[in-house]
Amino acid sequence: MTFDLIVRGGTLPDGRIADIGIIGETIAAIEPELNAGAGTAIDAHGNLISPPFVDPHFHMDATLSLGIPRINVSGTLLEGISLWGELKPLLTHEAVRDRALAYCDWAVSMGLLAIRSHVDVCDTRLLAVEALLEVKKTVAPYIDLQLVAFPQDGFYRSPTARDNTIRALDMGVDIVGGIPHFERTMADGTRSVTELCEIAAERGLMVDLHCDETDDPLSRHIEQLAYETQRFGLQGRVAGSHLTSMHSMDNYYVSKLLPLISEAGVSAIPNPLINIMLQGRHDTFPKRRGLTRVKEMLAHGIRVGWGQDCVLDPWYSLGTADMLDVAFMGLHVAQMSSPADMARCFDMVTNVNAAIMGLDHLGLAVGKRASLVVLDAGDPVEAVRLRPERLCVIARGKVVAERARQETRLSIAGRPATVNRRHRRSQNSIAQIDRS
């Protein structure tokens, strides 16, 4: 057999060393050694081969708009929403499109090849919807881009949001979104969850709600979301994003809530970089950090992935499109410090996020799409620790980004000439991961 491309000698996340043979857009073989020719060969010896990075929660209509028309002075979620309201009238189709495409260039360079973006539908022009539908078509050869119809100002609170949500779905937006905790009353929030799930069930769509992104322990719309998921038979198609109120809920209520979420098959998407920045702003000390109960949800079998949420926009003034930054921060705040937990965080920003988005074609297996990343790291834990260079990014069987290994030259007598911070872990720590 002759392959179009072979990635030779890389280390897979499970520790195997293998060659990966690619024909067209598909992984055709994964073997310890492929004695075959190829149009192109990539030497990955000593480096980690990863599935593509996946971001299940982002706001591409706002990305790279930091400072327009001003900076979020308080750093709060509510000022960010208010600032976005000031920015929306200034948006143009071209500006939204061009900033989104620039971000997609960043994403490809970081091996981020699948993104779910919420797009605000409360502007009756639906300008951002049109722009991101254009972007979705443009980047389709290398990025899976899903769009969520997101009524940022409230499905009921904004007078045109309901109709605009339907219009956006009719235009080809993929997923039903919402923000129940931002409605005027808890009752309206509950009603919005019900109607949004009805719309999704009627159309055969997925649901992804900004749910309980607040410090208020009485914001419990995730309970209604779990109930409606089961009532409408939407199991496996629903995600609750943020869920930050759970960090303030009493333990007895959470002990009831987590089994409900698990039974309903609702996925959770915490966004650690943004929520630890935005939440707890009314606290003095002790100060809540705004991350939902990740380890507890995992223990109940709930599917949990890490999301990026924002980059250089009204809510967050940092970001680089690096999902390993997200995993790195997430494991710190969730205190997922064991080798097995750290490896799990790597899996959360690759395979788990792909599963949340329903992207069954992604992954390192024969028959899957030939999209993968060569990382300057030896294993998943080292990748999270270093957030290393993406030496090569392959999308649909084509090399779309490359970067030479960056080593620092030392000029110190008796010490090595170069250093790159990679480190061979002890066999004991590797065995811990294997046992998990």
N, C-alpha and C positions, 0 to 999 in steps of 0.2 A: 504493500500500500504506500502511496505517496500522499503526503499531506501538504496543504497550503502553508501551514505554519506549525512549527513545533517549539514549545517552551520546554527546554531541557533541564533536568536535574534540580528542579525547585522543590522546596519543602512545603507540603500541604498542611493545612491547619491541624490535622490529626497526627502530624509527625512523619507521615510517609514521605519518602523522596521519590519523585516520579517525573516522567516525561508526559506532557500533554500534547496530543496531536489534534489539530484543528483542520476541518475541511469546510470551506465556505464560512457560514456563520455558526457552525455547530462544533461542539467538542466531540470528536470521533473516537478518541482513545485516551486512556490514562493508564500507563504501565510503568513498571520500574525502569524499563529501558525500551525505547522504540527504535528498532533497527530498520529505519526507513528514511527515505529522502523527504525533503520539504523545500518549498519555494523560499521560505524564510525560516531561520532558526534563531531562537533567543536563548542565550545562556543565562539560566537562573540559579546555577549552583550556589548553595549557601544562602539563598534568599527565600523568603516566604511568598508562596503563591496564594492569593486571597480571592474569594469571590468579589464582585464589585461591591463598593460601599453603597448603602441605600439610606435615603433620608425620608421617613414617612410623615414629616411635619415641617412645612416651610411656608414662607410668605413671599413669593417671587414678585408679586406686584409692587411690593414696598422695598425690595432689596436694593442696596447701594444708593438709597435716597437720603442718607444721613445728612442732616443740616438743612434740608429743604422742608419748610421755610425757616425752621429754627431747630435747636437742640432740645431734647427732653430734659429740662432742668431738674425736675424732681426725681427722675429715674423711675417713676411709677408706671404701672400698667395703664391706669386711667389717663394720665397725661399723654402716654403714648397713643391711646385711642383718640384723644382729643386732637393731638398733633396730626395724626393720620387724617382726621376730618378736615384740618386746614390744608393738608397737602392734596387731597383728592381733587378739588377744583382746578389745581394747577397741572394735573396729569395730562399728558398727551399720549396717544397711541404709540408714537415713535419712541418717546422717552421710556415708557414701561417696557416696550419690546427690547430696546437697546440695552437697558440695564439688566433685564432678565437674560439676554443672550450673553452679556459679559459675565454674569454669574455662572452661567452654564459652562463657559470657557474655564472658569476657576474650577468648577465641579469636575470636569473631565480631567484636568491636570492633577486632581487629587483622587482619581479613581472612583468618584461618586457618579454612578451611571444610572441611578433611578431616584426620582424625587417626587413626592406628593406635595403639591402646593395648594394652599387655600387662596382663593381669589375673591376679594370683596365684591359683593353684588349690590351694595346699597347705593351706588352711583347709578342712576337710571340710564345713563349713557351706556353702561356695561362696557366702557372703553377698555378697562383692564382685562375683562373676559375676552374680548376680541383680540387684544394684543397677545395674551398668553396662549390662546388657541393657535395663533400664528407661530409663536415660539415653539409650541408642542410639535407642530408639523416640521419646523425647521430642524429641531434637534433629534427627531425620531431616529435617524440613522445611528445615534450613539447614546442617547439618554431616553429612558422610559420616564415620561412626565405625565403624572396624573394631576387633574385639577379638581378641586373641591369648591362647590358653590357655597360661599361663606357670607352670610348676612352679618357683617361685622357690627352693625349698629343695633342688632336684635331683629329676629324674624318677625316679631309683632311690634316691637318698639319703634322700628323704622317704618313709616307708612307705606313705602313701596317695596320693602324687602321681600315679602312673600311673593308678590308677582314677579319681581326680578329674579328670585331664586328659580322659579319655574321657567322663566325665559332663558336663564343661563343653562339650565339642564337641557332645554330644547335646542340650544345652540351647540351642544356636544360636550358640556362639562360632565365629568365622569361620576362624581361622588356628591352626596348630599351632606352639607355641613350646617352648623348652627352654633349658637352661643347662649344657652339657656340661662346661665347665671347673670347675663347682662340685660335680660328682660326687666321690665319695671317691677314685677312682683315674682315671688317664688312660684305662684300659681301659673303665671304666664310662661315662666320657664318650663314648668312641667308640661303645659299644653303644647309648647313648641317642640319638645322632645317627641311627644306622641304624633303630632302632625308630620314632622320631618321623617319619622320612621314609616309613617303611612305612605308618604311620597316615594320613599326608597323602595318599599315593598311593591307598590304599584308599578314602578318602572324597572324593577329588578336590579337596583343599584346598591352600592356600598354606602355606608354611613360613617362619617368621622366628625364628631362634635367636639368643639372646645368645651370642655365640661368641668365646671367647678374650679376655674382658674382664679381662686380667691383664697384669702386666709379665713373666711367665715366657715366654721365647722358645721353650720346648719345648711350650707349649700350642698344638697344631696341629689343633684340631678342624675348622677351616675346610677343611682338606684332605679330611677324611672327608665333610664336607657337600657339597663339590664332587663327590666320587665318587658319593655316594648320589643326588645330584640327577640325574646322568647315568644311573645304573643304573635309577632308577625313572621316568625320562622327565619329570622335574619342571622342566625348563629354563624360565626366565622366571617361575617361581612361587616362587622361594626367595630369601631374603635372609639374610645374615649381619650381625648388628648388633654394633657396637663394633670387633671385630677388633684390639684394642689390642696384643696380643702381637706383632703384625707389626712394631711400632716397635722391637722388641728382637731380632728374628730376624736371622740372618746373611744377607748379601746373596745368597749362592749359593743358599740354600734358597728365598728369596723369588723368585729368578729362575725357579725351577721352579714355585713355587706360583701366581704370578699368571696364567700361561697356563692352568693347570687351572681356576681360578675363571672366567676369561673363556670357556673352552670350554664350561663347564657352564651359562653364563648366570645365574650367581648374582650378585645385587645386593649392594652393600655400603652399610651405613648407619652411618657414624661419628657420634658425638655429642660435638662439640668442647667445648661449655660444661662438660659433666659430666666427661668423661674427662680433660681437662687439670687439673681440680680433684682428681679421685680418684686418678689414676695417679701413679707415681713417688714414692709416699709413703715407700718404704724407701730411696730414694736420698739421698745427700748432694749432691755435685756432681762431675761434670756430672749434671744431673737430667733424666730423661726426661719428656716432656710428654704422653705417652699418646694421641697421635692416630695412627691407622693411616696407611698410605702412600697418601694420597689421589691425589696427582699421578701416581704410578707406576701405580695401578690405572686411572686415566682413560686413561693412555697405552696400556694394554693393552685398551682398549675395554670395561672393566667399568663397569656402570652404578652410579654412586655418588650418593647423596643425603645431605643433612644432616638429622640428627634433633635434637629438643629434649631428649628423655629425661625430665627432671624439672623441676618448679617447686615450690619451697617444700615440700620433703618430707624424709625422713630422709637423703637423699643430697646434696641441693642446696638451699641456703638463699636462692637468688635466683630470678629468672625473671619474665617478663611475658607469655608466650604470643606473643612476637614472633619469627617465624622469620627476620627480617632480623638480629636479634641473633645468631642461630645462624650465619647465613652470614657475618656480619662477623667473628666470632671464628674460624670455620673457615678463612677465607681468610688470616687472620694466621698461625695455627699451621701451616697447610699451605703457607705462603709462596706463595699464588696471587695475585701482586701485579700482573701485567700487566692492562691494561684488558680483554682477552679473558677472562682467568681470573676477574676480578671479575664480569664479566657472566655467566660460567658459574655462579658461585656463586649468583647470583640465580635462574638457571634451575633449579639443583639444588633450591631450596626451593619451586619452583612445578611446572614441567612434569616434571622428572625424578622428584621424589617422587611425583607423581601416577601416573607410569608404574610405579614400584616397587610401588605399591599396587593397580595394575590398574584405575585410575579413568580409563578411556578417554573418559568423557563430559566430562571437564574440559579446558579450554583455550580460547584465543581463536581460534575458527574457527566458521564457519557450521555449524549443526547441533549444536554442542556445548551443554552446559547453560549457561544464562545466569547464571553465577556469576563475578564479577570484582571488582576493587578499583581505586579511583581513589586514586593516591598523590601526595602533595605533593613530587614529584621530576620531573626531566626525562627520565631514562633509567635503566636497571637499575643502572649503576654508582653513580649519584648516590643511588639508593634504598638500596643497601647502605651507602654512606658515611653517609647521614643517618639511616637508620631512621625515615623521615618519618611524618607524620600520615596516617592512612587517612581521606581526605576523604569517601569513600563506599564502602560495602560492599554488594554486590548478591548475593543468594543465590537461585537458582532464579527469577530475574526480578523479585525483590522487594528493595527497599532495606531492609536490616536494621540498618545502622549509618551514622551520619553524624557528621562533626566539622568545625567551621569551621577554616580555616587559622589557625595560631597564629604571629603575627609579633611580634617584640619591638620596642617603641617606644624610640627613642634620643633623648636630649636632649643633643646635642653640636653645638656651633656648626660650621656648614659641612659637616656630615655628613648622610646621609639620615635621614628621619624614622623609618624602620623597617628591620629587617634580619631575614632568615630563613635565611641560610647556604646557599641554593642558589647554584650557580655554573655558568656556561656554559663547558663544556670546550672546549679547542681542537679545531679540525678534524683535527689530526694524531692525537689520541688517539681521536677518533671513527672515523677511517679505520682505525686499528689494529683496532678491534672489528669493523668491516665486513670486513676481510681474514680474520678468524678464521672 
